[in-house]
Amino acid sequence: MRFLLDTNILIPLHDSLAVLTPNLANFVRLASIGHHQLLYHPASVVDIQRDRNEERRNRTLQRLKQYTRLPDAASCPWTPAGVSVNDQCDNEILYAIERDAAHVLITEDQRLLAKARARDLDDRVYTIQTAEDLLARLHLTPAPKLLHIEDVELNTFTDQLPGPFFDSLRASYDFDAWFREKAREGRSAWVYRAKGGTVAALCIYDVQKNEVINDAGARLRGKALKLCTFKVDGQVRGRKIGELLLKAAFLYATSARCENIFIHANPVVQQPLIDLLLDFGFVKQGTYGDDQAFVKEHPINPPTSLAPPVEFLRRFFPHYRSDNAIQKFIVPIQPHFHDIIFPDYPGNGGTSRSGHLAHLGNAIKLAYLSHAPSNQVQPGDVVLFYRSRDTKAITSLGVVERVLASRDVDEIVKAVRRRTVYSQEQIEEMAKRTTKVMLFRHIQHFDTPISYQALLDQRIVYGPIQSITRIDDESFSRIIR
């Protein structure tokens, strides 16, 4: 975009004695990130030359050269005779927007803003804050906030590059040179650290456009998230760190509005990673040298596919089917178990597990055990978890993959072993009675929990939620709204 800067923006930008407002400084930074063009109007030169402070005037005029000057053009046709020089300059600058010399004018001049409204140009004349908000939405992708995973620039751990974690990456190509090149570019990674702060897992990522992904020249149209380097060290395997890294990728791709996620993986040395990718909807799309190319569709809007709900979820996560053919349930969960299953939930009471189990609940594939008498829940159903007793609110949403009822400890352990956050002792205690096992994929936590009182007011429930409760489609829509 082309941004025309009013005189009252240009002067503080180039007065070394002026303190820039955070909004203005950030606007200029974001404009640089987005490669937007900053312009000034010849009328601003006239305005600046009227500054009685000679030193400041000369300093501003000298530094003005770093921006692009609009070419001279016809004078503003609606400037009446006899107006002040200041009004004449304002009119010339505003007329540049009317004749489409730039996309947007940035000003803090209230009189100029009023003139813009009078000439129906207010949608193209922004204050600094409005312009900053626009560029922030365009260029700042919120970093996913997950327990145990940091989003950091590569240069923050360049000192660890000689360590053994990176040895396997160096085996196939000059990883160190590539890493340093990307570090200089400001590339970032999601990192999991072992005790002492050393890197134990990482995923280096980049958003690319119209990228060729395989030897056949296949190209992904539009924005795609590339997972450039993906490694989990053997010392932390089994802690769902790979799943956590994928969770970060899905969240980031959603924020950045990427319609595909892709990665190159070697079938000889990265088969566990490939198995994980396939389980989360990545599809092989040819070869890339010695590697295989895997692509996951990540549509911005829910696709119209009527694939079976579990398959739909696997392919298009975080989208899920919630049409009229899908059952919806409210599932009560005690605070203690809510803390265990959802340790990343912001309002989980501040408790967390330590050791190996601390990481499992932060994954996507989870398990919920209960003694609920209901047998209605089926694979593909949507479940809304209601934290009872303290919060008394619906906090989270998931989609069921499998259900099982059993009193056999070994059968329960086998069903949940890859996703359980329950200890052996807890399972043995629960299995004294028939235990319902619900394997599900966690979709999201709600930014605003839906309180029990709101559920009553909306007539979604009519009394205490003490067991799994089916709700109709209208009630589900109210909750989502």
Contacts in CASP RR format, 6 or more apart in sequence:
PFRMAT RR
TARGET T0000
AUTHOR 0000-0000-0000
METHOD contacts of the structure
MODEL  1
MRFLLDTNILIPLHDSLAVLTPNLANFVRLASIGHHQLLYHPASVVDIQR
DRNEERRNRTLQRLKQYTRLPDAASCPWTPAGVSVNDQCDNEILYAIERD
AAHVLITEDQRLLAKARARDLDDRVYTIQTAEDLLARLHLTPAPKLLHIE
DVELNTFTDQLPGPFFDSLRASYDFDAWFREKAREGRSAWVYRAKGGTVA
ALCIYDVQKNEVINDAGARLRGKALKLCTFKVDGQVRGRKIGELLLKAAF
LYATSARCENIFIHANPVVQQPLIDLLLDFGFVKQGTYGDDQAFVKEHPI
NPPTSLAPPVEFLRRFFPHYRSDNAIQKFIVPIQPHFHDIIFPDYPGNGG
TSRSGHLAHLGNAIKLAYLSHAPSNQVQPGDVVLFYRSRDTKAITSLGVV
ERVLASRDVDEIVKAVRRRTVYSQEQIEEMAKRTTKVMLFRHIQHFDTPI
SYQALLDQRIVYGPIQSITRIDDESFSRIIR
1 36 0 8 1.000
1 37 0 8 1.000
1 103 0 8 1.000
1 104 0 8 1.000
2 36 0 8 1.000
2 37 0 8 1.000
2 39 0 8 1.000
2 101 0 8 1.000
2 102 0 8 1.000
2 103 0 8 1.000
2 104 0 8 1.000
3 31 0 8 1.000
3 36 0 8 1.000
3 37 0 8 1.000
3 38 0 8 1.000
3 39 0 8 1.000
3 102 0 8 1.000
3 103 0 8 1.000
3 104 0 8 1.000
3 105 0 8 1.000
3 106 0 8 1.000
3 131 0 8 1.000
4 39 0 8 1.000
4 40 0 8 1.000
4 41 0 8 1.000
4 70 0 8 1.000
4 93 0 8 1.000
4 96 0 8 1.000
4 97 0 8 1.000
4 101 0 8 1.000
4 102 0 8 1.000
4 104 0 8 1.000
4 105 0 8 1.000
4 106 0 8 1.000
5 13 0 8 1.000
5 38 0 8 1.000
5 39 0 8 1.000
5 40 0 8 1.000
5 44 0 8 1.000
5 67 0 8 1.000
5 106 0 8 1.000
6 44 0 8 1.000
6 93 0 8 1.000
6 105 0 8 1.000
6 106 0 8 1.000
6 107 0 8 1.000
6 108 0 8 1.000
6 109 0 8 1.000
6 112 0 8 1.000
7 43 0 8 1.000
7 44 0 8 1.000
7 47 0 8 1.000
7 48 0 8 1.000
7 89 0 8 1.000
7 93 0 8 1.000
8 107 0 8 1.000
8 108 0 8 1.000
8 109 0 8 1.000
9 24 0 8 1.000
9 106 0 8 1.000
9 107 0 8 1.000
9 108 0 8 1.000
9 128 0 8 1.000
10 40 0 8 1.000
10 44 0 8 1.000
10 48 0 8 1.000
10 60 0 8 1.000
10 64 0 8 1.000
10 67 0 8 1.000
11 18 0 8 1.000
11 48 0 8 1.000
11 51 0 8 1.000
11 56 0 8 1.000
11 60 0 8 1.000
12 18 0 8 1.000
12 20 0 8 1.000
12 21 0 8 1.000
12 24 0 8 1.000
13 20 0 8 1.000
13 24 0 8 1.000
13 28 0 8 1.000
13 63 0 8 1.000
14 59 0 8 1.000
14 60 0 8 1.000
14 63 0 8 1.000
14 64 0 8 1.000
15 56 0 8 1.000
15 59 0 8 1.000
15 60 0 8 1.000
16 59 0 8 1.000
17 56 0 8 1.000
21 128 0 8 1.000
23 128 0 8 1.000
23 129 0 8 1.000
23 132 0 8 1.000
24 128 0 8 1.000
24 132 0 8 1.000
26 132 0 8 1.000
26 136 0 8 1.000
27 106 0 8 1.000
27 128 0 8 1.000
27 131 0 8 1.000
27 132 0 8 1.000
27 135 0 8 1.000
28 38 0 8 1.000
30 132 0 8 1.000
30 135 0 8 1.000
30 136 0 8 1.000
30 138 0 8 1.000
30 139 0 8 1.000
30 140 0 8 1.000
31 38 0 8 1.000
31 135 0 8 1.000
33 135 0 8 1.000
33 139 0 8 1.000
34 135 0 8 1.000
34 138 0 8 1.000
34 139 0 8 1.000
36 135 0 8 1.000
37 68 0 8 1.000
38 67 0 8 1.000
38 68 0 8 1.000
39 67 0 8 1.000
39 68 0 8 1.000
39 69 0 8 1.000
39 70 0 8 1.000
39 101 0 8 1.000
39 102 0 8 1.000
40 64 0 8 1.000
40 67 0 8 1.000
40 68 0 8 1.000
40 69 0 8 1.000
40 70 0 8 1.000
41 69 0 8 1.000
41 70 0 8 1.000
41 92 0 8 1.000
41 93 0 8 1.000
41 96 0 8 1.000
42 69 0 8 1.000
42 70 0 8 1.000
42 72 0 8 1.000
42 92 0 8 1.000
43 88 0 8 1.000
43 89 0 8 1.000
43 92 0 8 1.000
43 93 0 8 1.000
44 64 0 8 1.000
44 89 0 8 1.000
44 93 0 8 1.000
45 61 0 8 1.000
45 64 0 8 1.000
46 85 0 8 1.000
46 89 0 8 1.000
47 86 0 8 1.000
47 89 0 8 1.000
48 57 0 8 1.000
48 60 0 8 1.000
48 61 0 8 1.000
48 64 0 8 1.000
49 57 0 8 1.000
49 61 0 8 1.000
50 85 0 8 1.000
51 57 0 8 1.000
51 60 0 8 1.000
70 96 0 8 1.000
70 101 0 8 1.000
70 102 0 8 1.000
73 96 0 8 1.000
73 99 0 8 1.000
73 101 0 8 1.000
75 92 0 8 1.000
75 95 0 8 1.000
76 88 0 8 1.000
76 91 0 8 1.000
76 92 0 8 1.000
76 94 0 8 1.000
76 95 0 8 1.000
77 95 0 8 1.000
78 91 0 8 1.000
78 95 0 8 1.000
78 119 0 8 1.000
79 87 0 8 1.000
79 88 0 8 1.000
79 91 0 8 1.000
79 92 0 8 1.000
83 91 0 8 1.000
90 109 0 8 1.000
90 111 0 8 1.000
90 112 0 8 1.000
90 115 0 8 1.000
91 115 0 8 1.000
93 105 0 8 1.000
93 107 0 8 1.000
93 112 0 8 1.000
94 105 0 8 1.000
94 112 0 8 1.000
94 115 0 8 1.000
94 116 0 8 1.000
94 119 0 8 1.000
94 121 0 8 1.000
94 125 0 8 1.000
96 102 0 8 1.000
96 105 0 8 1.000
97 104 0 8 1.000
97 105 0 8 1.000
97 116 0 8 1.000
97 121 0 8 1.000
97 124 0 8 1.000
97 125 0 8 1.000
98 119 0 8 1.000
98 121 0 8 1.000
103 124 0 8 1.000
104 124 0 8 1.000
104 125 0 8 1.000
104 126 0 8 1.000
104 131 0 8 1.000
105 112 0 8 1.000
105 116 0 8 1.000
105 124 0 8 1.000
105 125 0 8 1.000
105 126 0 8 1.000
106 126 0 8 1.000
106 127 0 8 1.000
106 128 0 8 1.000
106 131 0 8 1.000
107 113 0 8 1.000
107 125 0 8 1.000
107 126 0 8 1.000
107 127 0 8 1.000
108 127 0 8 1.000
108 128 0 8 1.000
112 125 0 8 1.000
113 122 0 8 1.000
113 125 0 8 1.000
113 127 0 8 1.000
116 122 0 8 1.000
116 124 0 8 1.000
116 125 0 8 1.000
126 134 0 8 1.000
141 207 0 8 1.000
141 252 0 8 1.000
141 255 0 8 1.000
141 256 0 8 1.000
142 255 0 8 1.000
143 151 0 8 1.000
143 252 0 8 1.000
144 151 0 8 1.000
144 190 0 8 1.000
144 247 0 8 1.000
144 248 0 8 1.000
144 251 0 8 1.000
144 252 0 8 1.000
144 255 0 8 1.000
146 244 0 8 1.000
146 247 0 8 1.000
146 248 0 8 1.000
146 251 0 8 1.000
146 344 0 8 1.000
146 362 0 8 1.000
147 343 0 8 1.000
147 344 0 8 1.000
147 352 0 8 1.000
147 358 0 8 1.000
147 359 0 8 1.000
147 362 0 8 1.000
148 192 0 8 1.000
148 241 0 8 1.000
148 244 0 8 1.000
148 358 0 8 1.000
148 359 0 8 1.000
148 362 0 8 1.000
149 190 0 8 1.000
149 191 0 8 1.000
149 192 0 8 1.000
149 244 0 8 1.000
149 245 0 8 1.000
149 248 0 8 1.000
150 190 0 8 1.000
150 191 0 8 1.000
150 192 0 8 1.000
150 193 0 8 1.000
151 188 0 8 1.000
151 189 0 8 1.000
151 190 0 8 1.000
151 191 0 8 1.000
151 248 0 8 1.000
152 188 0 8 1.000
152 189 0 8 1.000
152 191 0 8 1.000
153 183 0 8 1.000
153 186 0 8 1.000
153 187 0 8 1.000
153 188 0 8 1.000
153 189 0 8 1.000
154 179 0 8 1.000
154 182 0 8 1.000
154 183 0 8 1.000
154 186 0 8 1.000
154 187 0 8 1.000
154 188 0 8 1.000
154 189 0 8 1.000
154 204 0 8 1.000
155 183 0 8 1.000
155 184 0 8 1.000
155 186 0 8 1.000
157 191 0 8 1.000
157 199 0 8 1.000
158 179 0 8 1.000
158 180 0 8 1.000
158 183 0 8 1.000
160 166 0 8 1.000
160 198 0 8 1.000
160 199 0 8 1.000
161 176 0 8 1.000
161 179 0 8 1.000
161 180 0 8 1.000
165 198 0 8 1.000
165 199 0 8 1.000
165 200 0 8 1.000
165 231 0 8 1.000
165 233 0 8 1.000
166 175 0 8 1.000
166 176 0 8 1.000
166 179 0 8 1.000
168 231 0 8 1.000
168 269 0 8 1.000
169 175 0 8 1.000
169 229 0 8 1.000
169 231 0 8 1.000
170 176 0 8 1.000
172 266 0 8 1.000
172 290 0 8 1.000
175 229 0 8 1.000
182 204 0 8 1.000
182 228 0 8 1.000
187 204 0 8 1.000
187 206 0 8 1.000
187 228 0 8 1.000
188 204 0 8 1.000
188 205 0 8 1.000
189 202 0 8 1.000
189 203 0 8 1.000
189 204 0 8 1.000
189 205 0 8 1.000
189 229 0 8 1.000
190 202 0 8 1.000
190 203 0 8 1.000
190 205 0 8 1.000
190 245 0 8 1.000
190 248 0 8 1.000
190 249 0 8 1.000
191 199 0 8 1.000
191 201 0 8 1.000
191 202 0 8 1.000
192 199 0 8 1.000
192 200 0 8 1.000
192 201 0 8 1.000
192 202 0 8 1.000
192 232 0 8 1.000
192 236 0 8 1.000
192 241 0 8 1.000
192 244 0 8 1.000
192 245 0 8 1.000
193 199 0 8 1.000
193 200 0 8 1.000
194 200 0 8 1.000
194 233 0 8 1.000
194 235 0 8 1.000
194 236 0 8 1.000
200 232 0 8 1.000
200 233 0 8 1.000
200 235 0 8 1.000
200 236 0 8 1.000
200 241 0 8 1.000
201 231 0 8 1.000
201 232 0 8 1.000
201 233 0 8 1.000
201 236 0 8 1.000
201 241 0 8 1.000
201 242 0 8 1.000
201 245 0 8 1.000
202 229 0 8 1.000
202 230 0 8 1.000
202 231 0 8 1.000
202 245 0 8 1.000
203 227 0 8 1.000
203 229 0 8 1.000
203 230 0 8 1.000
203 231 0 8 1.000
203 245 0 8 1.000
203 248 0 8 1.000
203 249 0 8 1.000
204 227 0 8 1.000
204 228 0 8 1.000
204 229 0 8 1.000
204 230 0 8 1.000
205 225 0 8 1.000
205 226 0 8 1.000
205 227 0 8 1.000
205 228 0 8 1.000
205 249 0 8 1.000
205 252 0 8 1.000
206 225 0 8 1.000
206 226 0 8 1.000
206 228 0 8 1.000
207 223 0 8 1.000
207 224 0 8 1.000
207 225 0 8 1.000
207 226 0 8 1.000
207 256 0 8 1.000
207 258 0 8 1.000
208 223 0 8 1.000
208 224 0 8 1.000
208 225 0 8 1.000
208 226 0 8 1.000
209 222 0 8 1.000
209 223 0 8 1.000
209 224 0 8 1.000
210 219 0 8 1.000
210 220 0 8 1.000
210 221 0 8 1.000
210 222 0 8 1.000
211 219 0 8 1.000
211 220 0 8 1.000
211 224 0 8 1.000
211 226 0 8 1.000
211 262 0 8 1.000
212 218 0 8 1.000
212 219 0 8 1.000
213 219 0 8 1.000
213 220 0 8 1.000
213 262 0 8 1.000
213 285 0 8 1.000
213 288 0 8 1.000
213 293 0 8 1.000
213 295 0 8 1.000
214 285 0 8 1.000
214 286 0 8 1.000
214 287 0 8 1.000
214 288 0 8 1.000
214 293 0 8 1.000
215 286 0 8 1.000
215 287 0 8 1.000
215 288 0 8 1.000
215 289 0 8 1.000
216 286 0 8 1.000
218 285 0 8 1.000
218 286 0 8 1.000
218 293 0 8 1.000
220 259 0 8 1.000
220 260 0 8 1.000
220 262 0 8 1.000
220 295 0 8 1.000
221 259 0 8 1.000
222 259 0 8 1.000
223 256 0 8 1.000
223 257 0 8 1.000
223 258 0 8 1.000
223 259 0 8 1.000
224 258 0 8 1.000
224 259 0 8 1.000
224 260 0 8 1.000
224 261 0 8 1.000
224 262 0 8 1.000
225 249 0 8 1.000
225 252 0 8 1.000
225 253 0 8 1.000
225 256 0 8 1.000
225 258 0 8 1.000
225 260 0 8 1.000
225 261 0 8 1.000
225 262 0 8 1.000
225 298 0 8 1.000
226 261 0 8 1.000
226 262 0 8 1.000
226 263 0 8 1.000
227 249 0 8 1.000
227 261 0 8 1.000
227 262 0 8 1.000
227 263 0 8 1.000
230 242 0 8 1.000
230 245 0 8 1.000
230 263 0 8 1.000
230 265 0 8 1.000
230 273 0 8 1.000
232 241 0 8 1.000
232 242 0 8 1.000
232 245 0 8 1.000
238 356 0 8 1.000
239 356 0 8 1.000
239 359 0 8 1.000
239 360 0 8 1.000
240 359 0 8 1.000
240 360 0 8 1.000
240 361 0 8 1.000
240 362 0 8 1.000
240 363 0 8 1.000
240 419 0 8 1.000
241 359 0 8 1.000
242 273 0 8 1.000
242 276 0 8 1.000
243 276 0 8 1.000
243 363 0 8 1.000
243 364 0 8 1.000
243 365 0 8 1.000
244 359 0 8 1.000
244 362 0 8 1.000
244 363 0 8 1.000
246 276 0 8 1.000
246 280 0 8 1.000
246 364 0 8 1.000
247 362 0 8 1.000
247 363 0 8 1.000
247 364 0 8 1.000
249 261 0 8 1.000
250 261 0 8 1.000
250 298 0 8 1.000
250 317 0 8 1.000
250 318 0 8 1.000
250 364 0 8 1.000
252 258 0 8 1.000
253 261 0 8 1.000
253 298 0 8 1.000
254 298 0 8 1.000
254 318 0 8 1.000
257 300 0 8 1.000
258 298 0 8 1.000
259 297 0 8 1.000
259 298 0 8 1.000
259 299 0 8 1.000
259 300 0 8 1.000
260 295 0 8 1.000
260 296 0 8 1.000
260 297 0 8 1.000
260 298 0 8 1.000
261 282 0 8 1.000
261 295 0 8 1.000
261 296 0 8 1.000
261 298 0 8 1.000
262 285 0 8 1.000
262 293 0 8 1.000
262 294 0 8 1.000
262 295 0 8 1.000
262 296 0 8 1.000
263 277 0 8 1.000
263 282 0 8 1.000
263 293 0 8 1.000
263 294 0 8 1.000
264 288 0 8 1.000
264 291 0 8 1.000
264 292 0 8 1.000
264 293 0 8 1.000
264 294 0 8 1.000
265 273 0 8 1.000
265 274 0 8 1.000
265 277 0 8 1.000
265 291 0 8 1.000
265 292 0 8 1.000
265 294 0 8 1.000
266 290 0 8 1.000
266 291 0 8 1.000
266 292 0 8 1.000
267 274 0 8 1.000
267 291 0 8 1.000
267 292 0 8 1.000
268 290 0 8 1.000
274 292 0 8 1.000
274 294 0 8 1.000
277 294 0 8 1.000
277 296 0 8 1.000
278 294 0 8 1.000
279 314 0 8 1.000
280 296 0 8 1.000
280 314 0 8 1.000
280 317 0 8 1.000
280 364 0 8 1.000
281 296 0 8 1.000
281 297 0 8 1.000
281 314 0 8 1.000
281 315 0 8 1.000
281 317 0 8 1.000
282 294 0 8 1.000
282 295 0 8 1.000
282 296 0 8 1.000
283 294 0 8 1.000
283 295 0 8 1.000
283 296 0 8 1.000
284 292 0 8 1.000
284 293 0 8 1.000
284 294 0 8 1.000
285 293 0 8 1.000
285 294 0 8 1.000
285 295 0 8 1.000
286 292 0 8 1.000
286 293 0 8 1.000
287 293 0 8 1.000
296 315 0 8 1.000
297 303 0 8 1.000
297 315 0 8 1.000
297 316 0 8 1.000
298 316 0 8 1.000
299 316 0 8 1.000
299 319 0 8 1.000
302 316 0 8 1.000
302 319 0 8 1.000
303 316 0 8 1.000
303 319 0 8 1.000
305 312 0 8 1.000
305 315 0 8 1.000
305 316 0 8 1.000
306 312 0 8 1.000
306 321 0 8 1.000
307 315 0 8 1.000
308 380 0 8 1.000
309 320 0 8 1.000
309 321 0 8 1.000
309 326 0 8 1.000
309 379 0 8 1.000
309 380 0 8 1.000
309 381 0 8 1.000
309 399 0 8 1.000
310 379 0 8 1.000
310 380 0 8 1.000
310 399 0 8 1.000
310 401 0 8 1.000
312 319 0 8 1.000
312 320 0 8 1.000
312 321 0 8 1.000
313 319 0 8 1.000
313 320 0 8 1.000
313 321 0 8 1.000
313 380 0 8 1.000
313 399 0 8 1.000
313 401 0 8 1.000
313 441 0 8 1.000
317 364 0 8 1.000
317 441 0 8 1.000
317 443 0 8 1.000
318 443 0 8 1.000
318 444 0 8 1.000
320 382 0 8 1.000
320 398 0 8 1.000
320 399 0 8 1.000
320 443 0 8 1.000
321 380 0 8 1.000
322 328 0 8 1.000
322 382 0 8 1.000
322 476 0 8 1.000
322 480 0 8 1.000
324 473 0 8 1.000
326 380 0 8 1.000
326 381 0 8 1.000
326 382 0 8 1.000
327 376 0 8 1.000
327 377 0 8 1.000
327 378 0 8 1.000
327 381 0 8 1.000
327 382 0 8 1.000
327 470 0 8 1.000
328 381 0 8 1.000
328 382 0 8 1.000
328 383 0 8 1.000
328 384 0 8 1.000
328 470 0 8 1.000
328 471 0 8 1.000
328 472 0 8 1.000
328 473 0 8 1.000
328 475 0 8 1.000
328 476 0 8 1.000
329 376 0 8 1.000
329 377 0 8 1.000
329 381 0 8 1.000
329 382 0 8 1.000
329 383 0 8 1.000
329 384 0 8 1.000
329 468 0 8 1.000
329 469 0 8 1.000
329 470 0 8 1.000
329 471 0 8 1.000
330 383 0 8 1.000
330 384 0 8 1.000
330 386 0 8 1.000
330 394 0 8 1.000
330 461 0 8 1.000
330 465 0 8 1.000
330 468 0 8 1.000
330 469 0 8 1.000
330 471 0 8 1.000
331 368 0 8 1.000
331 370 0 8 1.000
331 372 0 8 1.000
331 383 0 8 1.000
331 384 0 8 1.000
331 385 0 8 1.000
331 386 0 8 1.000
331 438 0 8 1.000
331 468 0 8 1.000
332 386 0 8 1.000
332 388 0 8 1.000
332 465 0 8 1.000
332 466 0 8 1.000
332 467 0 8 1.000
332 468 0 8 1.000
333 341 0 8 1.000
333 368 0 8 1.000
333 385 0 8 1.000
333 386 0 8 1.000
333 387 0 8 1.000
333 388 0 8 1.000
334 388 0 8 1.000
334 389 0 8 1.000
335 348 0 8 1.000
335 349 0 8 1.000
335 387 0 8 1.000
335 388 0 8 1.000
335 389 0 8 1.000
335 390 0 8 1.000
335 391 0 8 1.000
337 368 0 8 1.000
338 345 0 8 1.000
338 348 0 8 1.000
338 385 0 8 1.000
338 387 0 8 1.000
338 395 0 8 1.000
339 348 0 8 1.000
339 349 0 8 1.000
339 350 0 8 1.000
339 351 0 8 1.000
339 352 0 8 1.000
340 353 0 8 1.000
340 357 0 8 1.000
340 361 0 8 1.000
340 421 0 8 1.000
340 422 0 8 1.000
341 361 0 8 1.000
341 366 0 8 1.000
341 368 0 8 1.000
341 421 0 8 1.000
342 348 0 8 1.000
342 361 0 8 1.000
342 385 0 8 1.000
342 395 0 8 1.000
342 396 0 8 1.000
342 442 0 8 1.000
342 445 0 8 1.000
343 352 0 8 1.000
343 353 0 8 1.000
343 358 0 8 1.000
343 361 0 8 1.000
343 362 0 8 1.000
344 361 0 8 1.000
344 362 0 8 1.000
344 445 0 8 1.000
345 395 0 8 1.000
345 396 0 8 1.000
345 445 0 8 1.000
346 445 0 8 1.000
347 391 0 8 1.000
347 395 0 8 1.000
349 390 0 8 1.000
352 358 0 8 1.000
353 421 0 8 1.000
357 421 0 8 1.000
357 423 0 8 1.000
360 366 0 8 1.000
360 419 0 8 1.000
360 420 0 8 1.000
360 421 0 8 1.000
361 421 0 8 1.000
363 419 0 8 1.000
363 442 0 8 1.000
364 441 0 8 1.000
364 442 0 8 1.000
365 401 0 8 1.000
365 418 0 8 1.000
365 419 0 8 1.000
365 439 0 8 1.000
365 440 0 8 1.000
365 441 0 8 1.000
365 442 0 8 1.000
366 419 0 8 1.000
366 421 0 8 1.000
366 439 0 8 1.000
366 440 0 8 1.000
366 441 0 8 1.000
366 442 0 8 1.000
367 415 0 8 1.000
367 416 0 8 1.000
367 419 0 8 1.000
367 420 0 8 1.000
367 421 0 8 1.000
367 422 0 8 1.000
367 437 0 8 1.000
367 438 0 8 1.000
367 439 0 8 1.000
367 440 0 8 1.000
368 385 0 8 1.000
368 437 0 8 1.000
368 438 0 8 1.000
368 440 0 8 1.000
369 412 0 8 1.000
369 416 0 8 1.000
369 422 0 8 1.000
369 426 0 8 1.000
369 427 0 8 1.000
369 430 0 8 1.000
369 435 0 8 1.000
369 436 0 8 1.000
369 437 0 8 1.000
369 438 0 8 1.000
370 435 0 8 1.000
370 436 0 8 1.000
370 438 0 8 1.000
370 468 0 8 1.000
371 430 0 8 1.000
371 433 0 8 1.000
371 434 0 8 1.000
371 435 0 8 1.000
371 436 0 8 1.000
372 436 0 8 1.000
372 467 0 8 1.000
372 468 0 8 1.000
373 467 0 8 1.000
374 436 0 8 1.000
374 467 0 8 1.000
374 468 0 8 1.000
375 405 0 8 1.000
376 468 0 8 1.000
376 470 0 8 1.000
377 383 0 8 1.000
377 400 0 8 1.000
377 403 0 8 1.000
377 436 0 8 1.000
377 438 0 8 1.000
377 468 0 8 1.000
378 400 0 8 1.000
378 403 0 8 1.000
379 400 0 8 1.000
379 401 0 8 1.000
379 402 0 8 1.000
379 403 0 8 1.000
380 399 0 8 1.000
380 400 0 8 1.000
380 401 0 8 1.000
381 399 0 8 1.000
381 400 0 8 1.000
382 397 0 8 1.000
382 398 0 8 1.000
382 399 0 8 1.000
382 400 0 8 1.000
382 476 0 8 1.000
383 397 0 8 1.000
383 398 0 8 1.000
383 399 0 8 1.000
383 400 0 8 1.000
383 438 0 8 1.000
383 440 0 8 1.000
384 394 0 8 1.000
384 396 0 8 1.000
384 397 0 8 1.000
384 398 0 8 1.000
384 471 0 8 1.000
384 476 0 8 1.000
384 479 0 8 1.000
385 394 0 8 1.000
385 395 0 8 1.000
385 396 0 8 1.000
385 397 0 8 1.000
385 398 0 8 1.000
386 392 0 8 1.000
386 393 0 8 1.000
386 394 0 8 1.000
386 395 0 8 1.000
386 452 0 8 1.000
386 465 0 8 1.000
387 393 0 8 1.000
387 394 0 8 1.000
387 395 0 8 1.000
387 449 0 8 1.000
388 465 0 8 1.000
391 449 0 8 1.000
392 451 0 8 1.000
392 452 0 8 1.000
393 449 0 8 1.000
393 450 0 8 1.000
393 451 0 8 1.000
393 452 0 8 1.000
394 446 0 8 1.000
394 449 0 8 1.000
394 450 0 8 1.000
394 455 0 8 1.000
394 479 0 8 1.000
395 445 0 8 1.000
395 446 0 8 1.000
395 449 0 8 1.000
396 442 0 8 1.000
396 444 0 8 1.000
396 445 0 8 1.000
396 446 0 8 1.000
397 442 0 8 1.000
397 443 0 8 1.000
397 444 0 8 1.000
397 445 0 8 1.000
397 446 0 8 1.000
398 440 0 8 1.000
398 441 0 8 1.000
398 442 0 8 1.000
398 443 0 8 1.000
398 444 0 8 1.000
399 440 0 8 1.000
399 441 0 8 1.000
399 443 0 8 1.000
400 438 0 8 1.000
400 439 0 8 1.000
400 440 0 8 1.000
401 439 0 8 1.000
401 440 0 8 1.000
401 441 0 8 1.000
402 415 0 8 1.000
402 437 0 8 1.000
402 438 0 8 1.000
402 439 0 8 1.000
403 436 0 8 1.000
403 437 0 8 1.000
403 438 0 8 1.000
403 439 0 8 1.000
404 411 0 8 1.000
404 412 0 8 1.000
404 415 0 8 1.000
404 436 0 8 1.000
404 437 0 8 1.000
404 439 0 8 1.000
405 434 0 8 1.000
405 435 0 8 1.000
405 436 0 8 1.000
405 437 0 8 1.000
406 412 0 8 1.000
406 415 0 8 1.000
406 431 0 8 1.000
406 434 0 8 1.000
406 435 0 8 1.000
406 437 0 8 1.000
407 431 0 8 1.000
407 432 0 8 1.000
407 433 0 8 1.000
407 434 0 8 1.000
407 435 0 8 1.000
408 431 0 8 1.000
409 427 0 8 1.000
409 428 0 8 1.000
409 431 0 8 1.000
412 427 0 8 1.000
412 430 0 8 1.000
412 431 0 8 1.000
412 435 0 8 1.000
412 437 0 8 1.000
413 420 0 8 1.000
413 424 0 8 1.000
413 427 0 8 1.000
415 437 0 8 1.000
415 439 0 8 1.000
416 422 0 8 1.000
416 427 0 8 1.000
416 437 0 8 1.000
416 439 0 8 1.000
419 439 0 8 1.000
420 427 0 8 1.000
422 430 0 8 1.000
427 435 0 8 1.000
450 479 0 8 1.000
452 461 0 8 1.000
452 465 0 8 1.000
455 461 0 8 1.000
455 465 0 8 1.000
455 479 0 8 1.000
456 462 0 8 1.000
456 463 0 8 1.000
458 475 0 8 1.000
458 478 0 8 1.000
458 479 0 8 1.000
459 475 0 8 1.000
460 471 0 8 1.000
460 475 0 8 1.000
460 478 0 8 1.000
460 479 0 8 1.000
461 469 0 8 1.000
461 471 0 8 1.000
471 479 0 8 1.000
END
